[in-house]
Amino acid sequence: MPLQKEIIDNSEGNKLITFLNQILKENPKTNLDVATAFFNVQAFAMIKDNLKGVSRFRLLLGKSPEINNERTLGEVLMEEIKKEIEGFELSKDSTQTVKLFIEFLKKKNVEIKLFEKFLHGKAYIFDDRIVIGSSNFTAAGLTREGELNTWSHRSQADYTRKEWFEKFWGESIDFKEELIKILESSRFGSQEYTPYDVYIKTLYELQKEDVKEEAKEEKPKGLPETKVDLAQFQEDAIARISTRLNKYGGCIVADSVGLGKTWIAKKIIEKIGYYERKNILIICPAQLTTMWSKEMKNI
């Protein structure tokens, strides 16, 4: 390994994640014991490619001061992991990450335990090196500036594993099966999806760019409120029409009779003609001229 600073603070060019991955690449069959107060799946994603060949992996999760005595560490961790996973984008990458994590956890040489009493120490113990400091085994802890860690060679690693890690490990309870259940029951796990779920997902993938654009639509500030009140489904149509006008320069509204095409048109006319101060040309059959003249007076 090239000369490495003894202090690892996640500053530019001195990230803990880089250091850990470098050690794993040099010694892919190492044992790795991790003690941390917090953990997330994103941390695993950042190191997963180099964990495949480790001889043994043990993750010890300790109770930090932020967790009050009314809740167990297991309850807090399950809630946080569920929240993290639900926040993932429903994509191939997210699905693959969770799938690989489940497969990794199911290996016999992988163990996860909880120490329900106070334990705020953080350590990454390899066969020939050890990192001790402030960084939790989270994406932020491995990459964000403001952390302070130091590393030592084999003698310190052996001593810390034997005299410190093993002591807490022996007093901890297994959490591996619970963690696997959380992951498998998530939307990225092994649960089957109904035809309706697949249909909704397909619609979202087809329309997601429009949905994102619609969320940005805002009425200019400081102008009077609209005089064209619509139902919610009609307001949704307005947002969709606006994105298509901006993107393609035109749009066809082809709703069934009675769904308010006239009102939708009035809203678009108000938006473009009044709020955006642009000219409007209405082309209609001769027999509808009187109706549209009347409608325009109400805007």
C-alpha positions as CSV (number, residue, x, y, z in Angstrom):
1,M,0.0,0.0,0.0
2,P,1.3,3.5,-0.8
3,L,2.2,5.7,2.1
4,Q,-1.1,6.6,3.8
5,K,-1.8,9.5,6.2
6,E,-2.3,8.2,9.8
7,I,-5.3,10.5,10.1
8,I,-8.3,9.8,7.9
9,D,-10.8,12.7,8.0
10,N,-12.7,12.2,4.7
11,S,-11.2,15.3,3.3
12,E,-10.5,15.4,-0.5
13,G,-8.2,12.5,-1.4
14,N,-8.4,11.1,2.2
15,K,-11.7,9.2,2.3
16,L,-12.3,6.3,4.6
17,I,-14.2,4.4,2.0
18,T,-11.1,4.5,-0.3
19,F,-8.9,3.3,2.5
20,L,-11.2,0.4,3.4
21,N,-11.6,-0.7,-0.3
22,Q,-7.8,-0.5,-0.8
23,I,-7.2,-2.9,2.1
24,L,-9.8,-5.3,0.9
25,K,-8.3,-5.3,-2.6
26,E,-4.8,-6.0,-1.2
27,N,-6.0,-8.8,1.1
28,P,-9.4,-10.1,-0.3
29,K,-9.5,-13.1,2.1
30,T,-9.0,-11.0,5.3
31,N,-11.3,-11.2,8.3
32,L,-13.2,-8.0,8.9
33,D,-14.9,-7.0,12.1
34,V,-16.8,-3.7,12.2
35,A,-18.1,-2.0,15.3
36,T,-20.5,0.9,14.7
37,A,-23.4,2.8,16.3
38,F,-25.2,3.3,13.0
39,F,-25.4,1.4,9.7
40,N,-27.1,1.7,6.4
41,V,-27.4,-0.3,3.2
42,Q,-25.7,2.5,1.2
43,A,-22.5,1.8,3.1
44,F,-22.6,-1.8,2.0
45,A,-23.2,-0.7,-1.6
46,M,-20.0,1.3,-1.5
47,I,-17.9,-1.6,-0.3
48,K,-19.8,-4.7,-1.7
49,D,-17.5,-5.5,-4.6
50,N,-14.6,-6.0,-2.3
51,L,-16.4,-8.0,0.4
52,K,-17.1,-11.0,-1.8
53,G,-14.0,-13.0,-0.8
54,V,-13.6,-12.1,2.9
55,S,-13.0,-15.1,5.2
56,R,-15.3,-13.7,7.8
57,F,-17.4,-10.6,8.3
58,R,-18.8,-9.6,11.7
59,L,-20.9,-6.4,12.2
60,L,-21.4,-5.3,15.8
61,L,-24.1,-2.6,16.3
62,G,-24.0,-0.7,19.5
63,K,-26.5,1.6,21.3
64,S,-25.6,5.3,20.9
65,P,-26.7,8.1,23.3
66,E,-29.3,9.3,20.8
67,I,-31.4,6.2,21.5
68,N,-33.5,6.6,24.6
69,N,-34.2,3.7,27.0
70,E,-37.8,3.4,26.0
71,R,-36.9,1.7,22.7
72,T,-34.6,-1.2,22.0
73,L,-31.7,-0.9,19.6
74,G,-33.3,-3.5,17.4
75,E,-36.5,-1.5,17.1
76,V,-34.6,1.7,16.2
77,L,-32.5,-0.1,13.6
78,M,-35.4,-1.8,12.0
79,E,-37.3,1.5,11.7
80,E,-34.2,3.3,10.2
81,I,-33.4,0.6,7.7
82,K,-37.0,0.4,6.5
83,K,-37.1,4.1,6.1
84,E,-33.8,4.1,4.2
85,I,-35.0,1.4,1.8
86,E,-38.3,3.0,1.2
87,G,-36.4,6.1,0.2
88,F,-34.5,4.3,-2.5
89,E,-35.6,5.0,-6.1
90,L,-37.4,2.0,-7.6
91,S,-34.6,1.1,-10.1
92,K,-32.5,-1.8,-11.2
93,D,-29.5,-0.5,-9.3
94,S,-31.5,-0.3,-6.0
95,T,-33.0,-3.7,-6.5
96,Q,-29.6,-5.2,-7.3
97,T,-28.0,-3.7,-4.3
98,V,-30.6,-5.0,-1.9
99,K,-30.5,-8.4,-3.6
100,L,-26.7,-8.7,-3.3
101,F,-26.9,-7.6,0.4
102,I,-29.4,-10.3,1.2
103,E,-27.2,-12.9,-0.6
104,F,-24.2,-11.6,1.4
105,L,-26.0,-11.8,4.7
106,K,-27.1,-15.4,4.1
107,K,-23.5,-16.6,3.9
108,K,-22.4,-18.7,6.9
109,N,-19.3,-16.6,7.4
110,V,-21.3,-13.4,7.9
111,E,-22.7,-12.4,11.3
112,I,-24.6,-9.4,12.6
113,K,-25.1,-8.7,16.3
114,L,-26.6,-6.1,18.5
115,F,-25.1,-4.8,21.8
116,E,-28.2,-3.4,23.6
117,K,-26.1,-1.4,26.1
118,F,-24.2,1.7,25.4
119,L,-21.4,1.3,22.8
120,H,-20.4,4.3,20.8
121,G,-16.9,3.1,19.7
122,K,-16.3,2.7,16.0
123,A,-13.7,0.3,14.6
124,Y,-12.8,-1.5,11.4
125,I,-10.6,-4.5,12.2
126,F,-8.8,-6.3,9.5
127,D,-6.1,-9.1,9.8
128,D,-3.2,-6.7,9.4
129,R,-4.7,-3.2,10.1
130,I,-7.3,-1.4,12.2
131,V,-9.1,1.9,11.8
132,I,-10.5,3.5,15.0
133,G,-12.3,6.8,15.1
134,S,-15.6,8.6,14.7
135,S,-16.9,7.2,11.4
136,N,-20.0,5.0,11.5
137,F,-20.5,2.3,8.9
138,T,-22.8,4.6,6.9
139,A,-22.4,6.3,3.6
140,A,-22.0,9.6,5.3
141,G,-19.5,8.2,7.9
142,L,-17.4,6.7,5.1
143,T,-17.3,9.8,2.9
144,R,-18.4,13.0,4.7
145,E,-15.9,15.6,5.9
146,G,-15.7,16.3,9.6
147,E,-14.8,12.7,10.8
148,L,-11.6,11.8,12.6
149,N,-10.1,8.4,12.3
150,T,-6.6,6.9,12.7
151,W,-5.2,3.5,11.6
152,S,-2.5,1.1,13.0
153,H,-0.8,-2.1,11.9
154,R,-1.3,-5.7,12.8
155,S,-0.3,-5.8,16.5
156,Q,-2.9,-3.2,17.4
157,A,-5.5,-4.9,15.3
158,D,-4.9,-8.3,17.0
159,Y,-5.0,-6.7,20.5
160,T,-8.2,-4.7,19.8
161,R,-10.0,-7.7,18.3
162,K,-9.1,-9.9,21.2
163,E,-9.4,-7.5,24.2
164,W,-12.2,-5.2,23.0
165,F,-14.3,-6.5,20.1
166,E,-14.6,-10.1,21.4
167,K,-15.8,-8.8,24.8
168,F,-18.8,-6.9,23.4
169,W,-19.4,-9.6,20.7
170,G,-19.8,-12.2,23.4
171,E,-22.5,-10.2,25.2
172,S,-24.5,-9.3,22.0
173,I,-27.6,-10.9,20.4
174,D,-28.0,-12.0,16.9
175,F,-29.7,-9.6,14.4
176,K,-28.9,-11.3,11.1
177,E,-32.3,-13.0,10.5
178,E,-34.2,-9.9,11.5
179,L,-32.2,-7.9,9.0
180,I,-32.7,-10.4,6.2
181,K,-36.5,-10.3,6.9
182,I,-36.6,-6.5,6.7
183,L,-34.8,-6.6,3.4
184,E,-36.8,-9.4,1.9
185,S,-40.1,-7.9,2.9
186,S,-39.2,-4.5,1.2
187,R,-40.3,-3.6,-2.3
188,F,-36.8,-4.6,-3.4
189,G,-37.0,-8.1,-1.7
190,S,-38.5,-11.4,-2.8
191,Q,-42.1,-10.4,-2.4
192,E,-44.3,-10.9,-5.5
193,Y,-46.0,-8.0,-7.2
194,T,-49.6,-8.0,-8.3
195,P,-50.6,-7.2,-12.0
196,Y,-51.9,-3.8,-10.6
197,D,-48.5,-3.0,-9.0
198,V,-46.8,-3.8,-12.3
199,Y,-49.3,-1.6,-14.2
200,I,-48.8,1.3,-11.9
201,K,-45.0,1.0,-12.1
202,T,-45.3,0.9,-15.9
203,L,-47.4,4.0,-16.0
204,Y,-45.0,5.8,-13.7
205,E,-41.9,4.9,-15.8
206,L,-43.7,6.2,-18.9
207,Q,-44.9,9.4,-17.3
208,K,-42.3,10.1,-14.6
209,E,-40.5,12.9,-16.5
210,D,-43.8,14.7,-17.0
211,V,-44.7,14.2,-13.4
212,K,-41.4,15.8,-12.3
213,E,-42.0,18.8,-14.6
214,E,-45.6,19.2,-13.4
215,A,-44.3,19.4,-9.8
216,K,-42.3,22.5,-10.8
217,E,-45.3,24.3,-12.2
218,E,-46.0,27.5,-10.3
219,K,-48.3,30.4,-10.8
220,P,-46.5,33.8,-11.0
221,K,-46.6,35.5,-7.6
222,G,-48.4,38.8,-7.0
223,L,-51.3,38.2,-9.4
224,P,-55.0,37.7,-8.6
225,E,-56.3,34.2,-7.9
226,T,-57.8,32.3,-10.8
227,K,-61.5,32.8,-11.8
228,V,-61.7,29.3,-13.3
229,D,-62.2,26.8,-10.5
230,L,-61.6,23.2,-11.5
231,A,-62.0,19.7,-10.0
232,Q,-58.7,18.1,-9.0
233,F,-58.6,15.7,-12.0
234,Q,-59.0,18.8,-14.2
235,E,-56.2,20.6,-12.4
236,D,-54.0,17.5,-13.0
237,A,-54.9,17.7,-16.7
238,I,-53.8,21.4,-16.7
239,A,-50.4,20.5,-15.3
240,R,-50.1,17.7,-18.0
241,I,-51.1,20.1,-20.8
242,S,-48.7,22.7,-19.6
243,T,-45.7,20.4,-19.8
244,R,-46.7,19.3,-23.3
245,L,-47.1,22.8,-24.5
246,N,-43.6,23.7,-23.1
247,K,-42.1,20.5,-24.5
248,Y,-43.9,20.1,-27.9
249,G,-45.5,23.4,-28.5
250,G,-49.0,21.9,-28.7
251,C,-51.5,19.5,-27.1
252,I,-54.8,17.8,-28.0
253,V,-57.4,17.3,-25.3
254,A,-59.5,14.3,-26.1
255,D,-61.6,13.7,-23.0
256,S,-65.1,12.1,-23.1
257,V,-68.3,14.3,-23.1
258,G,-69.0,15.8,-19.7
259,L,-65.4,15.8,-18.3
260,G,-65.0,19.6,-18.7
261,K,-62.9,20.2,-21.9
262,T,-64.4,23.7,-22.1
263,W,-63.3,24.5,-18.5
264,I,-59.9,23.0,-19.1
265,A,-59.5,25.2,-22.2
266,K,-60.6,28.3,-20.2
267,K,-58.0,27.6,-17.6
268,I,-55.3,27.3,-20.2
269,I,-56.5,30.5,-21.9
270,E,-56.4,32.2,-18.5
271,K,-52.9,30.9,-17.8
272,I,-51.4,31.9,-21.1
273,G,-53.5,35.0,-21.9
274,Y,-53.7,36.6,-18.4
275,Y,-50.9,35.3,-16.3
276,E,-48.3,35.0,-19.1
277,R,-49.6,38.0,-21.0
278,K,-49.6,36.3,-24.4
279,N,-52.1,36.6,-27.3
280,I,-54.8,34.0,-27.7
281,L,-56.6,32.9,-30.9
282,I,-59.7,30.8,-30.5
283,I,-60.8,28.9,-33.6
284,C,-64.3,27.3,-33.3
285,P,-67.3,26.3,-35.3
286,A,-69.5,29.3,-36.2
287,Q,-72.4,28.0,-34.0
288,L,-70.1,28.1,-31.0
289,T,-68.9,31.7,-31.4
290,T,-71.5,33.1,-29.1
291,M,-70.8,30.5,-26.4
292,W,-67.0,31.3,-26.5
293,S,-67.6,35.0,-26.5
294,K,-69.7,34.6,-23.3
295,E,-67.1,32.2,-21.7
296,M,-64.3,34.7,-22.3
297,K,-66.2,37.4,-20.4
298,N,-66.2,35.2,-17.3
299,I,-62.4,34.9,-17.2
